């Protein structure tokens, strides 16, 4: 005997996740110079977002504000529904807020291993999770595993591009 379930009266129980990042009427700048005025932005979970604009319009200032390096002069910012306005840069990093700069931004006096471990040490990952993540990096970029004891500053740019600026 076939049975049929009436789903017309069931409510949709899926709860939509809050945006990953919400910026509302945010203003910031340097000294007396206001660079960002009333900027609002929602970055959804699991989506790729691009920030585009000509030179001098505030892209870097906005990124540095999100990281906590530039103080707000108004508005608010939240990450995964949590207000981050008063959090320091290191507290924001522990939440998972960060970015990979365009250039070769490594610590030249540290070894490859030390450079890779900097990011996992400030995260909230357990030691096992951090080690697992590093193993994934080594699987993706096997050349790095061969160079773990080398100083970052002696590697060529192509070494980092082909195998490592993904930490």
Secondary structure, 3 states (H helix, E strand, C coil): CCCCCCCCCCCCCCCCCCCCEEEEEEEEEECCEEEEEEEEEEECCCCCCCCCCCCCCCHHHHHHHHHCCCCEEEEEEEECCEECCCCCHHHHHHHCCCCCCCCCCCCCCCEHHHHHHHHHHHCCCCHHHHHHHHHHHHHHCHHHHHCCCCEHHHCCHHHHHHHCCCC
